[in-house]
Amino acid sequence: MKAIFLLLSMSYPETIQADSSAVQIASPSYAKWGRIAMEETAKAYRSASIVDYKYEGRFRGGGEEDEERFLLWLKQDGREFGVRVTLTVRTDTLVSVKLREVQPNGYTRSGRRGQT
C-alpha cells in the first residue's frame, strides 16, 4: 500500500500539496462574546491582568434573551480572584453586561475544588 501511494505521489506531486488558502480555522460560537467579556473586564479592572478564561456556557433566559457566561481569573496587586461575566444577548445583539467578583474559597483556576 505504501509503495502504491509513493508511486502515485511521485507521478502526481500536486496530489500531496495542500492548498493553505483553503484551510479555515473555525472559531467557537462564543468567540465574539468571549472578546466582549474580556474587554469589559479589562475596562473594569484596569490594573489587573487576565490570567485565565473559561466559557461556562449559554443559558436560556426568559423570552428572547439568553445569557453567555464566562469566568475570568485575574491577578492584581499580588492577589488572584475570579470575575464571573454574564452577557445578556438577544439574537446577536448585546443587551447587558454584569460583572461579579468571585472569591477563591478553595477553588483552583480550573474550577475544581482544591484539597484542604
A tleap script that builds the chain and sets N, CA, C and O, in Angstrom:
source leaprc.protein.ff14SB
mol = sequence {
  NMET LYS ALA ILE PHE LEU LEU LEU SER MET
  SER TYR PRO GLU THR ILE GLN ALA ASP SER
  SER ALA VAL GLN ILE ALA SER PRO SER TYR
  ALA LYS TRP GLY ARG ILE ALA MET GLU GLU
  THR ALA LYS ALA TYR ARG SER ALA SER ILE
  VAL ASP TYR LYS TYR GLU GLY ARG PHE ARG
  GLY GLY GLY GLU GLU ASP GLU GLU ARG PHE
  LEU LEU TRP LEU LYS GLN ASP GLY ARG GLU
  PHE GLY VAL ARG VAL THR LEU THR VAL ARG
  THR ASP THR LEU VAL SER VAL LYS LEU ARG
  GLU VAL GLN PRO ASN GLY TYR THR ARG SER
  GLY ARG ARG GLY GLN CTHR
}
set mol.1.N position { 0.826 -1.195 0.000 }
set mol.1.CA position { 0.000 0.000 0.000 }
set mol.1.C position { 0.866 1.252 0.000 }
set mol.1.O position { 0.584 2.206 -0.725 }
set mol.2.N position { 1.937 1.250 0.825 }
set mol.2.CA position { 2.828 2.393 0.875 }
set mol.2.C position { 3.512 2.609 -0.461 }
set mol.2.O position { 3.728 3.746 -0.879 }
set mol.3.N position { 3.854 1.517 -1.131 }
set mol.3.CA position { 4.532 1.624 -2.424 }
set mol.3.C position { 3.606 2.261 -3.456 }
set mol.3.O position { 4.049 3.071 -4.270 }
set mol.4.N position { 2.340 1.903 -3.429 }
set mol.4.CA position { 1.373 2.485 -4.381 }
set mol.4.C position { 1.227 3.977 -4.133 }
set mol.4.O position { 1.223 4.765 -5.078 }
set mol.5.N position { 1.106 4.372 -2.872 }
set mol.5.CA position { 0.990 5.799 -2.547 }
set mol.5.C position { 2.237 6.552 -2.984 }
set mol.5.O position { 2.151 7.654 -3.526 }
set mol.6.N position { 3.399 5.948 -2.743 }
set mol.6.CA position { 4.653 6.586 -3.117 }
set mol.6.C position { 4.732 6.768 -4.627 }
set mol.6.O position { 5.135 7.826 -5.110 }
set mol.7.N position { 4.351 5.742 -5.364 }
set mol.7.CA position { 4.358 5.849 -6.825 }
set mol.7.C position { 3.378 6.907 -7.312 }
set mol.7.O position { 3.695 7.695 -8.203 }
set mol.8.N position { 2.195 6.922 -6.728 }
set mol.8.CA position { 1.198 7.925 -7.127 }
set mol.8.C position { 1.669 9.332 -6.787 }
set mol.8.O position { 1.496 10.258 -7.581 }
set mol.9.N position { 2.261 9.493 -5.612 }
set mol.9.CA position { 2.702 10.825 -5.218 }
set mol.9.C position { 3.855 11.303 -6.080 }
set mol.9.O position { 4.007 12.504 -6.304 }
set mol.10.N position { 4.669 10.376 -6.564 }
set mol.10.CA position { 5.758 10.764 -7.462 }
set mol.10.C position { 5.214 11.125 -8.846 }
set mol.10.O position { 5.736 12.021 -9.510 }
set mol.11.N position { 4.171 10.430 -9.271 }
set mol.11.CA position { 3.572 10.684 -10.579 }
set mol.11.C position { 2.736 11.950 -10.587 }
set mol.11.O position { 2.694 12.674 -11.582 }
set mol.12.N position { 2.077 12.209 -9.484 }
set mol.12.CA position { 1.189 13.362 -9.364 }
set mol.12.C position { 1.555 14.176 -8.128 }
set mol.12.O position { 0.869 14.081 -7.110 }
set mol.13.N position { 2.612 14.967 -8.192 }
set mol.13.CA position { 3.055 15.683 -6.986 }
set mol.13.C position { 2.020 16.653 -6.443 }
set mol.13.O position { 2.045 16.964 -5.252 }
set mol.14.N position { 1.118 17.138 -7.273 }
set mol.14.CA position { 0.107 18.075 -6.772 }
set mol.14.C position { -0.902 17.411 -5.853 }
set mol.14.O position { -1.625 18.100 -5.134 }
set mol.15.N position { -0.966 16.096 -5.861 }
set mol.15.CA position { -1.924 15.404 -5.003 }
set mol.15.C position { -1.538 15.465 -3.534 }
set mol.15.O position { -2.401 15.306 -2.671 }
set mol.16.N position { -0.273 15.691 -3.227 }
set mol.16.CA position { 0.128 15.721 -1.826 }
set mol.16.C position { 0.292 17.137 -1.292 }
set mol.16.O position { 0.581 17.325 -0.110 }
set mol.17.N position { 0.112 18.129 -2.150 }
set mol.17.CA position { 0.237 19.505 -1.695 }
set mol.17.C position { -1.129 20.032 -1.303 }
set mol.17.O position { -2.083 19.954 -2.077 }
set mol.18.N position { -1.216 20.561 -0.115 }
set mol.18.CA position { -2.471 21.138 0.367 }
set mol.18.C position { -2.506 22.614 0.018 }
set mol.18.O position { -1.495 23.310 0.108 }
set mol.19.N position { -3.654 23.074 -0.371 }
set mol.19.CA position { -3.838 24.495 -0.649 }
set mol.19.C position { -4.089 25.187 0.681 }
set mol.19.O position { -5.182 25.085 1.237 }
set mol.20.N position { -3.083 25.893 1.196 }
set mol.20.CA position { -3.193 26.505 2.521 }
set mol.20.C position { -4.269 27.583 2.570 }
set mol.20.O position { -4.770 27.892 3.652 }
set mol.21.N position { -4.639 28.165 1.428 }
set mol.21.CA position { -5.693 29.175 1.447 }
set mol.21.C position { -7.065 28.549 1.672 }
set mol.21.O position { -8.013 29.235 2.055 }
set mol.22.N position { -7.165 27.234 1.429 }
set mol.22.CA position { -8.446 26.556 1.620 }
set mol.22.C position { -8.660 26.130 3.066 }
set mol.22.O position { -9.776 25.775 3.445 }
set mol.23.N position { -7.612 26.158 3.872 }
set mol.23.CA position { -7.714 25.746 5.263 }
set mol.23.C position { -8.295 26.896 6.074 }
set mol.23.O position { -7.765 28.007 6.072 }
set mol.24.N position { -9.383 26.612 6.760 }
set mol.24.CA position { -10.008 27.620 7.603 }
set mol.24.C position { -10.072 27.096 9.026 }
set mol.24.O position { -10.361 25.924 9.267 }
set mol.25.N position { -9.799 27.979 9.947 }
set mol.25.CA position { -9.889 27.602 11.355 }
set mol.25.C position { -11.229 28.095 11.872 }
set mol.25.O position { -11.531 29.287 11.811 }
set mol.26.N position { -12.019 27.180 12.375 }
set mol.26.CA position { -13.343 27.534 12.875 }
set mol.26.C position { -13.237 28.175 14.244 }
set mol.26.O position { -12.530 27.672 15.119 }
set mol.27.N position { -13.926 29.266 14.429 }
set mol.27.CA position { -13.994 29.906 15.736 }
set mol.27.C position { -15.173 29.318 16.489 }
set mol.27.O position { -16.193 28.991 15.883 }
set mol.28.N position { -15.047 29.178 17.802 }
set mol.28.CA position { -16.192 28.683 18.559 }
set mol.28.C position { -17.341 29.692 18.494 }
set mol.28.O position { -17.117 30.883 18.279 }
set mol.29.N position { -18.542 29.217 18.676 }
set mol.29.CA position { -19.730 30.076 18.567 }
set mol.29.C position { -19.720 31.214 19.584 }
set mol.29.O position { -20.374 32.236 19.372 }
set mol.30.N position { -18.993 31.053 20.677 }
set mol.30.CA position { -18.966 32.062 21.725 }
set mol.30.C position { -17.792 33.032 21.598 }
set mol.30.O position { -17.612 33.876 22.475 }
set mol.31.N position { -16.992 32.943 20.543 }
set mol.31.CA position { -15.780 33.758 20.409 }
set mol.31.C position { -16.074 35.257 20.496 }
set mol.31.O position { -15.365 35.992 21.183 }
set mol.32.N position { -17.105 35.703 19.807 }
set mol.32.CA position { -17.474 37.126 19.832 }
set mol.32.C position { -17.787 37.576 21.260 }
set mol.32.O position { -17.342 38.637 21.696 }
set mol.33.N position { -18.557 36.757 21.981 }
set mol.33.CA position { -18.964 37.115 23.339 }
set mol.33.C position { -17.780 37.030 24.289 }
set mol.33.O position { -17.704 37.807 25.240 }
set mol.34.N position { -16.858 36.110 24.055 }
set mol.34.CA position { -15.665 36.000 24.874 }
set mol.34.C position { -14.782 37.237 24.770 }
set mol.34.O position { -14.223 37.701 25.764 }
set mol.35.N position { -14.666 37.764 23.556 }
set mol.35.CA position { -13.894 39.004 23.375 }
set mol.35.C position { -14.534 40.152 24.144 }
set mol.35.O position { -13.843 40.935 24.796 }
set mol.36.N position { -15.852 40.247 24.065 }
set mol.36.CA position { -16.562 41.319 24.781 }
set mol.36.C position { -16.392 41.150 26.290 }
set mol.36.O position { -16.165 42.130 26.999 }
set mol.37.N position { -16.497 39.923 26.784 }
set mol.37.CA position { -16.324 39.662 28.225 }
set mol.37.C position { -14.942 40.096 28.690 }
set mol.37.O position { -14.802 40.697 29.755 }
set mol.38.N position { -13.926 39.796 27.897 }
set mol.38.CA position { -12.561 40.174 28.270 }
set mol.38.C position { -12.374 41.690 28.197 }
set mol.38.O position { -11.723 42.276 29.061 }
set mol.39.N position { -12.936 42.320 27.182 }
set mol.39.CA position { -12.824 43.784 27.055 }
set mol.39.C position { -13.495 44.496 28.223 }
set mol.39.O position { -12.922 45.425 28.792 }
set mol.40.N position { -14.695 44.074 28.582 }
set mol.40.CA position { -15.430 44.706 29.676 }
set mol.40.C position { -14.719 44.497 31.019 }
set mol.40.O position { -14.688 45.397 31.858 }
set mol.41.N position { -14.154 43.313 31.211 }
set mol.41.CA position { -13.420 43.034 32.440 }
set mol.41.C position { -12.152 43.880 32.507 }
set mol.41.O position { -11.814 44.419 33.561 }
set mol.42.N position { -11.457 43.995 31.389 }
set mol.42.CA position { -10.239 44.807 31.342 }
set mol.42.C position { -10.544 46.283 31.635 }
set mol.42.O position { -9.732 46.968 32.256 }
set mol.43.N position { -11.702 46.771 31.197 }
set mol.43.CA position { -12.103 48.161 31.488 }
set mol.43.C position { -12.380 48.347 32.977 }
set mol.43.O position { -11.987 49.352 33.570 }
set mol.44.N position { -13.059 47.369 33.573 }
set mol.44.CA position { -13.451 47.482 34.977 }
set mol.44.C position { -12.272 47.264 35.927 }
set mol.44.O position { -12.247 47.833 37.018 }
set mol.45.N position { -11.310 46.457 35.528 }
set mol.45.CA position { -10.146 46.134 36.361 }
set mol.45.C position { -8.884 46.529 35.591 }
set mol.45.O position { -8.115 45.671 35.158 }
set mol.46.N position { -8.687 47.815 35.429 }
set mol.46.CA position { -7.601 48.337 34.581 }
set mol.46.C position { -6.209 47.899 35.008 }
set mol.46.O position { -5.350 47.679 34.155 }
set mol.47.N position { -5.966 47.769 36.297 }
set mol.47.CA position { -4.614 47.422 36.741 }
set mol.47.C position { -4.413 45.921 36.927 }
set mol.47.O position { -3.367 45.496 37.416 }
set mol.48.N position { -5.402 45.115 36.542 }
set mol.48.CA position { -5.307 43.665 36.694 }
set mol.48.C position { -4.923 43.012 35.372 }
set mol.48.O position { -5.150 43.559 34.293 }
set mol.49.N position { -4.338 41.831 35.490 }
set mol.49.CA position { -4.019 41.021 34.315 }
set mol.49.C position { -4.976 39.835 34.284 }
set mol.49.O position { -5.217 39.196 35.308 }
set mol.50.N position { -5.513 39.548 33.117 }
set mol.50.CA position { -6.356 38.360 32.948 }
set mol.50.C position { -5.414 37.192 32.716 }
set mol.50.O position { -4.658 37.175 31.745 }
set mol.51.N position { -5.464 36.203 33.626 }
set mol.51.CA position { -4.526 35.083 33.541 }
set mol.51.C position { -5.192 33.778 33.109 }
set mol.51.O position { -4.501 32.825 32.748 }
set mol.52.N position { -6.510 33.723 33.140 }
set mol.52.CA position { -7.201 32.510 32.703 }
set mol.52.C position { -8.624 32.872 32.303 }
set mol.52.O position { -9.140 33.932 32.655 }
set mol.53.N position { -9.242 31.961 31.558 }
set mol.53.CA position { -10.531 32.251 30.942 }
set mol.53.C position { -11.277 30.936 30.788 }
set mol.53.O position { -10.703 29.941 30.344 }
set mol.54.N position { -12.544 30.928 31.150 }
set mol.54.CA position { -13.343 29.716 30.986 }
set mol.54.C position { -14.728 30.095 30.496 }
set mol.54.O position { -15.377 30.974 31.062 }
set mol.55.N position { -15.175 29.434 29.445 }
set mol.55.CA position { -16.537 29.618 28.953 }
set mol.55.C position { -17.429 28.667 29.727 }
set mol.55.O position { -17.214 27.455 29.707 }
set mol.56.N position { -18.434 29.212 30.414 }
set mol.56.CA position { -19.310 28.367 31.226 }
set mol.56.C position { -20.550 27.909 30.472 }
set mol.56.O position { -21.208 26.952 30.882 }
set mol.57.N position { -20.872 28.578 29.382 }
set mol.57.CA position { -21.987 28.116 28.559 }
set mol.57.C position { -23.004 29.184 28.244 }
set mol.57.O position { -22.948 30.311 28.737 }
set mol.58.N position { -23.941 28.783 27.398 }
set mol.58.CA position { -25.062 29.631 27.012 }
set mol.58.C position { -26.286 29.118 27.754 }
set mol.58.O position { -26.585 27.924 27.732 }
set mol.59.N position { -26.991 30.031 28.409 }
set mol.59.CA position { -28.142 29.649 29.214 }
set mol.59.C position { -29.369 30.376 28.701 }
set mol.59.O position { -29.334 31.580 28.449 }
set mol.60.N position { -30.434 29.645 28.552 }
set mol.60.CA position { -31.691 30.226 28.066 }
set mol.60.C position { -32.298 31.117 29.131 }
set mol.60.O position { -32.454 30.718 30.285 }
set mol.61.N position { -32.633 32.310 28.731 }
set mol.61.CA position { -33.291 33.240 29.638 }
set mol.61.C position { -34.776 33.259 29.346 }
set mol.61.O position { -35.295 32.411 28.620 }
set mol.62.N position { -35.439 34.223 29.912 }
set mol.62.CA position { -36.857 34.364 29.643 }
set mol.62.C position { -37.073 35.056 28.300 }
set mol.62.O position { -36.352 35.993 27.959 }
set mol.63.N position { -38.038 34.609 27.558 }
set mol.63.CA position { -38.351 35.251 26.284 }
set mol.63.C position { -37.273 35.035 25.241 }
set mol.63.O position { -36.815 33.914 25.018 }
set mol.64.N position { -36.877 36.120 24.608 }
set mol.64.CA position { -35.912 36.046 23.513 }
set mol.64.C position { -34.464 36.227 23.969 }
set mol.64.O position { -33.555 36.200 23.140 }
set mol.65.N position { -34.236 36.407 25.251 }
set mol.65.CA position { -32.890 36.689 25.744 }
set mol.65.C position { -32.209 35.434 26.281 }
set mol.65.O position { -32.840 34.581 26.905 }
set mol.66.N position { -30.908 35.343 26.023 }
set mol.66.CA position { -30.062 34.274 26.544 }
set mol.66.C position { -28.901 34.907 27.297 }
set mol.66.O position { -28.635 36.103 27.174 }
set mol.67.N position { -28.222 34.084 28.072 }
set mol.67.CA position { -27.031 34.558 28.783 }
set mol.67.C position { -25.817 33.752 28.324 }
set mol.67.O position { -25.865 32.526 28.226 }
set mol.68.N position { -24.739 34.464 28.047 }
set mol.68.CA position { -23.439 33.851 27.780 }
set mol.68.C position { -22.616 34.106 29.038 }
set mol.68.O position { -22.439 35.257 29.437 }
set mol.69.N position { -22.109 33.034 29.671 }
set mol.69.CA position { -21.394 33.196 30.944 }
set mol.69.C position { -19.934 32.767 30.817 }
set mol.69.O position { -19.600 31.750 30.209 }
set mol.70.N position { -19.082 33.595 31.423 }
set mol.70.CA position { -17.641 33.368 31.414 }
set mol.70.C position { -17.102 33.556 32.813 }
set mol.70.O position { -17.640 34.339 33.596 }
set mol.71.N position { -16.034 32.835 33.129 }
set mol.71.CA position { -15.308 33.042 34.375 }
set mol.71.C position { -13.892 33.415 33.993 }
set mol.71.O position { -13.180 32.630 33.367 }
set mol.72.N position { -13.486 34.616 34.373 }
set mol.72.CA position { -12.141 35.081 34.096 }
set mol.72.C position { -11.370 35.121 35.403 }
set mol.72.O position { -11.910 35.518 36.435 }
set mol.73.N position { -10.112 34.714 35.361 }
set mol.73.CA position { -9.263 34.715 36.538 }
set mol.73.C position { -8.279 35.857 36.389 }
set mol.73.O position { -7.569 35.940 35.387 }
set mol.74.N position { -8.228 36.744 37.385 }
set mol.74.CA position { -7.394 37.935 37.325 }
set mol.74.C position { -6.334 37.933 38.411 }
set mol.74.O position { -6.481 37.298 39.455 }
set mol.75.N position { -5.265 38.661 38.135 }
set mol.75.CA position { -4.202 38.860 39.120 }
set mol.75.C position { -3.996 40.363 39.240 }
set mol.75.O position { -3.770 41.059 38.250 }
set mol.76.N position { -4.080 40.852 40.490 }
set mol.76.CA position { -3.951 42.288 40.733 }
set mol.76.C position { -3.316 42.505 42.102 }
set mol.76.O position { -3.803 41.995 43.111 }
set mol.77.N position { -2.240 43.255 42.127 }
set mol.77.CA position { -1.565 43.592 43.382 }
set mol.77.C position { -1.278 42.363 44.249 }
set mol.77.O position { -1.499 42.388 45.459 }
set mol.78.N position { -0.791 41.302 43.632 }
set mol.78.CA position { -0.406 40.104 44.375 }
set mol.78.C position { -1.542 39.172 44.759 }
set mol.78.O position { -1.291 38.139 45.379 }
set mol.79.N position { -2.761 39.492 44.422 }
set mol.79.CA position { -3.861 38.576 44.748 }
set mol.79.C position { -4.509 38.081 43.461 }
set mol.79.O position { -4.522 38.778 42.446 }
set mol.80.N position { -5.041 36.874 43.523 }
set mol.80.CA position { -5.752 36.296 42.394 }
set mol.80.C position { -7.219 36.134 42.779 }
set mol.80.O position { -7.542 35.781 43.913 }
set mol.81.N position { -8.090 36.396 41.825 }
set mol.81.CA position { -9.525 36.278 42.069 }
set mol.81.C position { -10.240 36.083 40.742 }
set mol.81.O position { -9.696 36.358 39.673 }
set mol.82.N position { -11.456 35.608 40.837 }
set mol.82.CA position { -12.261 35.377 39.648 }
set mol.82.C position { -13.283 36.471 39.454 }
set mol.82.O position { -13.704 37.127 40.407 }
set mol.83.N position { -13.679 36.659 38.204 }
set mol.83.CA position { -14.769 37.568 37.865 }
set mol.83.C position { -15.706 36.803 36.936 }
set mol.83.O position { -15.313 36.378 35.850 }
set mol.84.N position { -16.934 36.637 37.374 }
set mol.84.CA position { -17.933 35.989 36.520 }
set mol.84.C position { -18.578 37.080 35.676 }
set mol.84.O position { -19.098 38.067 36.197 }
set mol.85.N position { -18.534 36.882 34.379 }
set mol.85.CA position { -19.103 37.839 33.439 }
set mol.85.C position { -20.341 37.205 32.816 }
set mol.85.O position { -20.277 36.125 32.229 }
set mol.86.N position { -21.465 37.898 32.954 }
set mol.86.CA position { -22.711 37.427 32.364 }
set mol.86.C position { -23.149 38.437 31.316 }
set mol.86.O position { -23.434 39.593 31.628 }
set mol.87.N position { -23.198 37.985 30.070 }
set mol.87.CA position { -23.646 38.836 28.974 }
set mol.87.C position { -25.054 38.413 28.604 }
set mol.87.O position { -25.289 37.253 28.267 }
set mol.88.N position { -25.980 39.338 28.665 }
set mol.88.CA position { -27.338 39.057 28.225 }
set mol.88.C position { -27.423 39.462 26.762 }
set mol.88.O position { -27.102 40.593 26.400 }
set mol.89.N position { -27.860 38.523 25.924 }
set mol.89.CA position { -27.923 38.769 24.480 }
set mol.89.C position { -29.316 38.437 23.951 }
set mol.89.O position { -29.992 37.528 24.434 }
set mol.90.N position { -29.714 39.196 22.956 }
set mol.90.CA position { -30.970 38.935 22.243 }
set mol.90.C position { -30.586 38.742 20.790 }
set mol.90.O position { -30.096 39.666 20.142 }
set mol.91.N position { -30.806 37.550 20.284 }
set mol.91.CA position { -30.380 37.139 18.945 }
set mol.91.C position { -28.870 37.316 18.852 }
set mol.91.O position { -28.134 36.510 19.422 }
set mol.92.N position { -28.384 38.330 18.163 }
set mol.92.CA position { -26.942 38.564 18.061 }
set mol.92.C position { -26.579 39.949 18.577 }
set mol.92.O position { -25.574 40.529 18.165 }
set mol.93.N position { -27.404 40.477 19.482 }
set mol.93.CA position { -27.216 41.834 19.999 }
set mol.93.C position { -26.988 41.799 21.508 }
set mol.93.O position { -27.710 41.125 22.243 }
set mol.94.N position { -25.972 42.535 21.956 }
set mol.94.CA position { -25.684 42.625 23.382 }
set mol.94.C position { -26.708 43.514 24.063 }
set mol.94.O position { -26.947 44.640 23.625 }
set mol.95.N position { -27.316 43.013 25.135 }
set mol.95.CA position { -28.317 43.768 25.890 }
set mol.95.C position { -27.703 44.348 27.156 }
set mol.95.O position { -27.884 45.529 27.451 }
set mol.96.N position { -26.967 43.510 27.916 }
set mol.96.CA position { -26.357 43.999 29.154 }
set mol.96.C position { -25.147 43.162 29.530 }
set mol.96.O position { -24.964 42.041 29.055 }
set mol.97.N position { -24.320 43.746 30.406 }
set mol.97.CA position { -23.113 43.088 30.907 }
set mol.97.C position { -23.131 43.178 32.429 }
set mol.97.O position { -23.316 44.260 32.986 }
set mol.98.N position { -22.938 42.040 33.105 }
set mol.98.CA position { -22.825 42.022 34.565 }
set mol.98.C position { -21.487 41.401 34.932 }
set mol.98.O position { -21.109 40.350 34.414 }
set mol.99.N position { -20.778 42.068 35.832 }
set mol.99.CA position { -19.520 41.546 36.358 }
set mol.99.C position { -19.699 41.303 37.847 }
set mol.99.O position { -20.197 42.168 38.567 }
set mol.100.N position { -19.290 40.124 38.308 }
set mol.100.CA position { -19.384 39.828 39.735 }
set mol.100.C position { -18.097 39.148 40.175 }
set mol.100.O position { -17.712 38.107 39.642 }
set mol.101.N position { -17.440 39.751 41.153 }
set mol.101.CA position { -16.191 39.195 41.653 }
set mol.101.C position { -16.479 37.926 42.437 }
set mol.101.O position { -17.420 37.866 43.228 }
set mol.102.N position { -15.654 36.917 42.205 }
set mol.102.CA position { -15.805 35.618 42.853 }
set mol.102.C position { -14.563 35.364 43.682 }
set mol.102.O position { -13.448 35.400 43.163 }
set mol.103.N position { -14.748 35.108 44.961 }
set mol.103.CA position { -13.621 34.824 45.850 }
set mol.103.C position { -13.199 33.376 45.667 }
set mol.103.O position { -14.043 32.517 45.413 }
set mol.104.N position { -11.916 33.092 45.789 }
set mol.104.CA position { -11.413 31.748 45.529 }
set mol.104.C position { -12.083 30.639 46.352 }
set mol.104.O position { -12.498 29.632 45.778 }
set mol.105.N position { -12.203 30.793 47.689 }
set mol.105.CA position { -12.844 29.795 48.549 }
set mol.105.C position { -12.412 28.362 48.243 }
set mol.105.O position { -13.234 27.446 48.219 }
set mol.106.N position { -11.125 28.183 48.012 }
set mol.106.CA position { -10.631 26.830 47.788 }
set mol.106.C position { -10.730 26.350 46.362 }
set mol.106.O position { -10.398 25.196 46.094 }
set mol.107.N position { -11.169 27.174 45.435 }
set mol.107.CA position { -11.285 26.752 44.052 }
set mol.107.C position { -10.022 27.121 43.286 }
set mol.107.O position { -9.461 28.201 43.472 }
set mol.108.N position { -9.590 26.226 42.437 }
set mol.108.CA position { -8.440 26.495 41.589 }
set mol.108.C position { -8.923 27.188 40.328 }
set mol.108.O position { -10.128 27.319 40.114 }
set mol.109.N position { -8.004 27.628 39.502 }
set mol.109.CA position { -8.382 28.296 38.254 }
set mol.109.C position { -9.217 27.414 37.356 }
set mol.109.O position { -10.058 27.919 36.612 }
set mol.110.N position { -9.009 26.101 37.402 }
set mol.110.CA position { -9.769 25.205 36.557 }
set mol.110.C position { -11.187 24.996 37.058 }
set mol.110.O position { -11.989 24.330 36.403 }
set mol.111.N position { -11.498 25.558 38.212 }
set mol.111.CA position { -12.860 25.455 38.736 }
set mol.111.C position { -13.066 24.261 39.656 }
set mol.111.O position { -14.167 24.082 40.178 }
set mol.112.N position { -12.037 23.432 39.874 }
set mol.112.CA position { -12.165 22.288 40.753 }
set mol.112.C position { -11.825 22.680 42.180 }
set mol.112.O position { -10.951 23.513 42.418 }
set mol.113.N position { -12.501 22.092 43.091 }
set mol.113.CA position { -12.265 22.390 44.499 }
set mol.113.C position { -10.911 21.837 44.893 }
set mol.113.O position { -10.595 20.684 44.601 }
set mol.114.N position { -10.111 22.657 45.556 }
set mol.114.CA position { -8.770 22.247 45.992 }
set mol.114.C position { -8.829 21.318 47.174 }
set mol.114.O position { -9.833 21.256 47.884 }
set mol.115.N position { -7.761 20.602 47.382 }
set mol.115.CA position { -7.653 19.695 48.539 }
set mol.115.C position { -7.361 20.517 49.790 }
set mol.115.O position { -6.434 21.327 49.791 }
set mol.116.N position { -8.124 20.325 50.833 }
set mol.116.CA position { -7.893 21.019 52.097 }
set mol.116.C position { -7.658 20.050 53.214 }
set mol.116.O position { -7.445 20.461 54.354 }
savepdb mol mol.pdb
quit
